[in-house]
């Protein structure tokens, strides 16, 4: 579906996905990630606290995107995963 995207400004978790589209309409771009093996994708803001004349302010610095796979392998085994990334204007 052409409208199936998630906002980079929101916190969330998607479970068992093979692809995800994350959009920032304020900066005018969309980040697409696709995976060779289904993954869980977690996104949350990276924030700092700043002191100003009016008190403390929470400042959003970035968005963190974490891709998670359960890994089960024996000692010495090698596990490879592939992530394809595309960035486009919206």
N, C-alpha and C positions, 0 to 999 in steps of 0.2 A: 504494500500500500504506500502511495507517495507521501502520505501524511504520517507515517509511522516513525516518529522520531522522538527523542527525549531531550529535555533542556539541560544544558551544561550548568545552569544556575540552580538546579535542584539536586537534592540528595536522593539517592535511590540505589536499588539492587535489582538486577535482572538475572534470572537463573536459567541456565541451560540454553543459551542463545548461540547461534552461529554467526550472527552479525548484529551490529547496533549502529544507529545514527544519532549523534549528539550535536545539537544545534545551539549556536549563540546568535540569536537574532539581533542583539544590540551591536555586536561586532561584525555581523554579516557573514558568518561562515558556518559550515557544517563539517563535522569530523565523522567519517565512516570507518568502522573497524569490522573486519571479518576474520573468522578463525577457522582453522582446518579441523578442529575438534571443539564441540560445544563447550562453552565456558560460562562462568558467572562474572558479571561486570558490576562493579561497585563504583559510584561516583559521589564525591562530597567536596565541599569547599575547603580550601586551605586559607585559614584566617589568622590574622594577628590582632593584637590589642594595642591601641595607640592612645596615649594620654593627650588630650587637647584642653583648651581653655574651658570647655563645657563639661569636662570629665573624661571618662574612658569611652573609646569608640572601637567597635569591631570592624576591621577592614578586611574585605575579601581580596586576597592576593592572586588566587588562581583556582582552578578546579583540578582535583586529583581523580584520575581514572585508574582503577586497579582491575586487572584481568586475573581470574582465579581458575585453576584446574586442579582437581584432585589427582595426585601422582602416586602411583603404586608401582614400584620396580625393585628388582633385586640389586644387591651390592654390585657395583661396577657397570650397571646398565646405563644406557644413554636414552633420555627421553627428549624428543624434539617437538616443538609446537611452532605453528606459523601464524603470524598476525599480518594482515594486509591493512594498510592505512591509506585513506584518501581524504584530502582536504579540498573543499570547493566553496565558492561564494554562494550566498543565498540572497 
